[in-house]
Amino acid sequence: MHTVYLSLGSNLGNGEENLLKAVTEIGKLIGKVVRQSTFHVTEPWGFCSKNLFTNAAICCNTELSPREVLTHTQKIERDMGRKKKSVDGNYSDRIIDIDILYYDDITINDPDLKIPHPHINERDFVLKPLNEILRQDTL
């Protein structure tokens, strides 16, 4: 069994509903969700938008490989209506975004999959929810 940490964000439609739906799908396709942060409302990062984000972090146990987790997170994004991924730092509004933050203690540096996620420490909207669930380990 492997432990994977994911970051979720949404700034189109009802953010909380979108995140709850994504968490449900992650539980079905990737593995049991064992910890979930509260929802955090944040300003867009890396682009201008009038739409605020709703963000969260989750931890789940999975039997899947990192590549399989990526495939399933991208499927969830597509199934929920996400049409395009960010390319070369060009971000835009999105109904759902799911990023792999950590997978066990491994490092992957492929063009389409980087673990740990390379921008974790630059993004409070990732750090705050992630720290929240990491603290749950020590309670």
Backbone bond lengths (Angstrom), bond angles and torsions (degrees), N, CA, C in turn:
res aa  C-N    CA-C-N  psi(-1)  N-CA   C-N-CA  omega(-1)  CA-C   N-CA-C  phi
1 M - - - 1.455 - - 1.531 108.81 -
2 H 1.312 116.00 139.59 1.459 122.79 -178.42 1.522 109.66 -116.49
3 T 1.321 115.59 155.84 1.455 121.81 177.28 1.513 108.86 -111.46
4 V 1.329 116.29 126.81 1.464 121.72 179.90 1.528 108.75 -126.44
5 Y 1.330 114.92 136.59 1.462 122.54 175.90 1.517 108.02 -108.47
6 L 1.319 116.07 131.72 1.455 122.07 -177.69 1.523 110.03 -125.24
7 S 1.328 115.59 146.49 1.455 123.02 172.63 1.519 107.67 -108.38
8 L 1.337 116.13 137.13 1.458 121.23 179.88 1.517 109.72 -125.35
9 G 1.320 116.40 141.79 1.451 120.96 177.66 1.511 111.23 -148.07
10 S 1.343 115.24 150.89 1.454 121.43 178.62 1.526 108.84 -152.80
11 N 1.348 116.63 135.73 1.462 118.84 173.35 1.527 112.82 -135.80
12 L 1.313 116.88 19.08 1.464 122.08 172.62 1.521 108.73 -124.88
13 G 1.312 116.74 137.09 1.459 120.28 -177.98 1.517 110.59 73.69
14 N 1.321 116.07 -153.05 1.460 121.67 179.74 1.521 108.74 -87.46
15 G 1.324 116.67 104.15 1.454 121.81 -174.57 1.517 113.42 -57.23
16 E 1.332 117.19 -44.89 1.463 119.71 -178.76 1.525 111.18 -63.74
17 E 1.322 116.58 -44.12 1.469 119.49 177.90 1.525 110.74 -62.56
18 N 1.327 117.27 -41.36 1.460 120.61 179.61 1.525 111.18 -61.66
19 L 1.345 116.53 -43.71 1.462 119.22 179.86 1.522 111.07 -66.64
20 L 1.329 116.92 -41.76 1.471 119.58 178.94 1.528 111.13 -61.27
21 K 1.328 116.57 -41.45 1.465 120.27 177.65 1.524 110.61 -63.38
22 A 1.327 116.89 -43.66 1.469 120.36 179.71 1.526 110.74 -62.94
23 V 1.330 117.64 -42.35 1.471 120.98 178.98 1.522 110.35 -61.50
24 T 1.321 116.60 -41.38 1.472 120.18 177.53 1.516 110.88 -60.89
25 E 1.317 117.10 -44.96 1.462 121.25 -179.77 1.526 111.51 -67.28
26 I 1.324 116.91 -37.83 1.461 119.94 176.26 1.525 109.78 -60.95
27 G 1.330 116.58 -42.30 1.457 120.59 177.70 1.518 112.59 -60.43
28 K 1.323 117.03 -34.73 1.462 121.38 -179.93 1.527 112.26 -77.91
29 L 1.341 117.03 -42.08 1.466 121.02 -169.90 1.528 114.67 -98.32
30 I 1.325 117.16 -26.68 1.464 119.40 -172.99 1.515 111.97 -110.71
31 G 1.309 117.45 -48.40 1.459 119.63 179.52 1.512 111.46 162.74
32 K 1.314 115.00 175.00 1.462 121.64 -176.06 1.527 110.92 -63.98
33 V 1.325 116.08 126.58 1.456 121.85 175.48 1.523 107.15 -80.08
34 V 1.332 116.64 117.50 1.464 121.09 -175.17 1.528 112.85 -103.21
35 R 1.332 117.59 -20.44 1.457 121.44 175.84 1.519 108.81 -148.02
36 Q 1.340 114.75 145.58 1.461 120.23 178.11 1.520 108.49 -144.30
37 S 1.328 116.03 135.51 1.458 120.46 177.41 1.523 110.03 -76.86
38 T 1.309 114.74 170.53 1.452 119.97 167.82 1.526 107.68 -72.05
39 F 1.319 116.22 170.54 1.456 120.55 176.92 1.530 109.42 -85.32
40 H 1.313 115.52 140.06 1.461 122.89 179.86 1.524 107.95 -121.69
41 V 1.326 117.17 126.87 1.458 121.55 176.80 1.522 107.96 -94.76
42 T 1.341 115.82 126.71 1.466 120.91 -172.84 1.527 111.20 -137.89
43 E 1.310 114.07 160.72 1.467 121.36 173.20 1.528 108.95 -72.20
44 P 1.332 118.11 152.87 1.465 120.56 173.33 1.529 110.27 -58.38
45 W 1.313 116.18 148.57 1.463 122.57 179.58 1.515 108.22 -119.86
46 G 1.326 117.08 126.87 1.450 121.27 174.89 1.514 115.13 87.62
47 F 1.345 117.44 -1.05 1.459 120.85 176.61 1.526 108.76 -162.79
48 C 1.314 116.41 164.34 1.466 121.49 179.34 1.521 109.54 -96.00
49 S 1.337 114.92 135.49 1.458 120.90 175.92 1.518 108.09 -158.32
50 K 1.316 116.39 149.24 1.463 120.49 175.44 1.524 110.89 -80.90
51 N 1.335 117.73 -8.68 1.466 122.58 -176.09 1.522 111.49 -95.60
52 L 1.337 116.20 123.93 1.458 121.00 174.96 1.523 109.96 -74.79
53 F 1.320 116.11 155.50 1.462 121.96 177.01 1.522 110.64 -95.87
54 T 1.300 115.31 149.41 1.457 123.06 164.41 1.520 105.38 -109.78
55 N 1.340 116.48 124.86 1.464 121.63 -175.79 1.516 110.83 -124.86
56 A 1.325 115.32 155.15 1.465 122.26 175.56 1.522 107.81 -157.42
57 A 1.320 114.72 166.64 1.464 121.15 172.48 1.519 107.49 -129.72
58 I 1.321 115.13 148.57 1.461 120.26 176.87 1.525 109.36 -135.92
59 C 1.305 114.29 159.34 1.456 122.03 172.86 1.514 106.40 -123.86
60 C 1.320 116.49 133.97 1.466 118.20 175.88 1.520 110.24 -138.64
61 N 1.310 113.72 157.53 1.458 122.39 174.68 1.521 107.67 -96.57
62 T 1.323 115.84 136.33 1.459 119.29 -176.35 1.521 111.08 -143.14
63 E 1.306 114.14 152.07 1.464 121.85 171.64 1.527 110.10 -95.89
64 L 1.329 116.93 -6.73 1.456 121.98 -174.32 1.524 111.88 -79.48
65 S 1.318 115.89 156.18 1.459 122.50 173.48 1.534 108.41 -76.88
66 P 1.329 118.24 164.41 1.465 119.61 176.37 1.533 112.37 -57.13
67 R 1.312 117.49 -41.12 1.468 121.14 179.82 1.532 110.47 -63.95
68 E 1.347 117.38 -39.38 1.465 120.48 177.60 1.531 110.81 -66.83
69 V 1.329 117.03 -38.33 1.471 119.87 176.72 1.526 109.24 -60.86
70 L 1.331 117.27 -45.45 1.462 120.75 177.80 1.525 111.24 -58.17
71 T 1.319 116.90 -46.90 1.467 120.86 179.81 1.528 111.10 -57.86
72 H 1.324 116.56 -43.29 1.468 119.86 -178.62 1.530 112.25 -72.40
73 T 1.336 118.33 -36.94 1.470 118.33 177.71 1.528 110.13 -65.73
74 Q 1.321 116.92 -38.98 1.469 119.50 177.71 1.525 111.57 -66.81
75 K 1.323 117.47 -35.47 1.461 120.78 176.14 1.524 110.52 -64.16
76 I 1.326 116.88 -44.10 1.469 120.58 178.45 1.527 109.36 -59.88
77 E 1.324 117.17 -45.64 1.468 120.61 178.73 1.530 110.82 -57.93
78 R 1.323 116.88 -47.90 1.480 120.61 179.72 1.524 111.21 -62.92
79 D 1.337 116.63 -46.30 1.465 120.48 -178.38 1.526 112.00 -62.37
80 M 1.329 116.95 -28.87 1.468 120.66 179.08 1.526 112.21 -85.99
81 G 1.338 116.77 -3.44 1.459 119.59 173.43 1.510 116.17 110.00
82 R 1.314 118.04 6.83 1.464 118.89 177.48 1.521 108.74 -73.43
83 K 1.321 115.87 125.84 1.458 121.01 -174.47 1.521 113.38 -92.77
84 K 1.352 116.74 -34.47 1.464 118.20 -175.93 1.521 109.74 -143.70
85 K 1.324 114.99 151.54 1.460 122.29 175.27 1.525 108.57 -93.30
86 S 1.315 115.49 158.71 1.459 120.65 174.35 1.525 108.41 -68.82
87 V 1.316 115.81 140.30 1.459 121.03 -179.08 1.523 108.94 -128.58
88 D 1.328 116.84 128.37 1.467 122.66 176.35 1.524 112.61 52.51
89 G 1.325 116.94 40.86 1.459 120.16 176.91 1.512 114.68 77.33
90 N 1.324 117.97 10.01 1.462 121.56 176.06 1.521 108.50 -93.50
91 Y 1.334 115.42 99.83 1.447 121.55 -175.08 1.525 110.17 -97.23
92 S 1.328 115.38 157.75 1.456 120.51 178.13 1.522 108.59 -150.91
93 D 1.338 115.47 170.34 1.458 120.46 176.39 1.517 109.80 -56.80
94 R 1.345 115.78 148.24 1.461 118.90 -179.88 1.517 111.09 -152.47
95 I 1.320 114.28 145.94 1.464 119.73 178.33 1.526 110.50 -72.63
96 I 1.337 116.48 -33.04 1.469 120.31 177.31 1.526 108.86 -156.49
97 D 1.307 114.00 142.42 1.458 121.43 173.97 1.518 106.25 -136.67
98 I 1.311 116.85 128.67 1.466 121.88 179.17 1.523 107.55 -126.94
99 D 1.326 115.43 120.39 1.459 121.07 179.15 1.519 110.08 -117.50
100 I 1.327 115.99 139.42 1.463 121.49 172.91 1.523 106.74 -81.44
101 L 1.336 116.30 120.37 1.458 120.98 178.80 1.520 110.89 -90.51
102 Y 1.313 115.60 -53.57 1.467 122.60 -179.93 1.515 109.26 -139.53
103 Y 1.327 115.43 150.35 1.463 122.98 172.20 1.521 105.20 -136.99
104 D 1.328 116.16 108.48 1.466 120.88 -171.86 1.532 107.58 47.27
105 D 1.312 117.16 -134.18 1.468 119.41 178.02 1.529 110.87 -117.63
106 I 1.335 115.94 28.07 1.462 119.34 -176.76 1.530 111.62 -85.79
107 T 1.324 114.48 160.79 1.464 122.74 174.21 1.522 107.78 -122.52
108 I 1.329 115.40 130.38 1.465 122.04 175.03 1.521 106.42 -129.66
109 N 1.320 116.93 134.09 1.457 121.07 179.83 1.525 110.38 -131.35
110 D 1.325 116.05 56.19 1.458 121.91 176.36 1.532 108.93 -88.80
111 P 1.333 117.68 159.95 1.469 119.01 -179.71 1.531 113.61 -56.55
112 D 1.326 117.51 -35.66 1.465 120.70 -175.92 1.527 113.73 -106.72
113 L 1.325 117.94 2.47 1.465 120.69 -179.37 1.519 109.25 -151.43
114 K 1.325 114.70 114.92 1.458 120.71 179.04 1.524 108.63 -124.70
115 I 1.323 115.13 119.39 1.466 121.82 178.73 1.521 106.89 -131.97
116 P 1.343 118.52 129.28 1.455 127.17 -4.02 1.532 110.70 -63.08
117 H 1.325 114.85 158.89 1.463 120.33 179.18 1.529 108.24 -58.99
118 P 1.334 117.80 130.35 1.466 119.91 -171.48 1.530 115.73 -69.43
119 H 1.331 119.16 -14.36 1.467 120.49 -174.94 1.530 113.88 -112.51
120 I 1.319 117.72 14.72 1.467 120.48 -177.21 1.528 111.13 -53.23
121 N 1.311 117.30 -50.41 1.463 120.82 -172.86 1.522 113.92 -72.86
122 E 1.316 118.24 -9.18 1.467 122.21 179.21 1.527 111.91 -93.04
123 R 1.306 118.01 -8.68 1.461 120.67 -167.65 1.528 111.80 -124.81
124 D 1.330 115.26 105.84 1.468 119.47 176.96 1.523 111.57 -60.70
125 F 1.342 117.22 -32.45 1.456 119.71 -179.20 1.530 112.02 -67.69
126 V 1.323 117.40 -13.48 1.464 122.40 172.25 1.530 109.87 -98.10
127 L 1.326 116.52 -45.46 1.466 121.11 -175.26 1.528 113.61 -62.84
128 K 1.322 117.18 -44.44 1.475 119.25 -176.75 1.526 111.93 -62.78
129 P 1.348 119.51 -51.88 1.473 118.36 177.64 1.528 112.82 -64.70
130 L 1.338 117.23 -37.39 1.461 120.47 179.35 1.530 110.36 -63.58
131 N 1.314 117.64 -47.06 1.463 120.37 177.83 1.524 111.73 -60.62
132 E 1.305 116.50 -35.13 1.461 120.84 178.13 1.534 111.03 -60.10
133 I 1.324 117.34 -46.19 1.474 117.84 -179.09 1.517 112.30 -77.99
134 L 1.323 117.07 -27.72 1.474 118.47 175.43 1.527 110.32 -66.73
135 R 1.329 117.76 -35.80 1.470 121.13 177.03 1.524 110.91 -65.88
136 Q 1.337 117.48 -27.71 1.461 120.44 179.12 1.522 110.94 -62.68
137 D 1.336 116.67 -25.69 1.466 121.21 177.08 1.523 111.62 -64.90
138 T 1.340 116.47 -30.84 1.458 120.14 -172.91 1.510 112.77 -97.38
139 L 1.317 118.07 -4.88 1.479 120.65 -178.76 1.510 111.40 -80.41
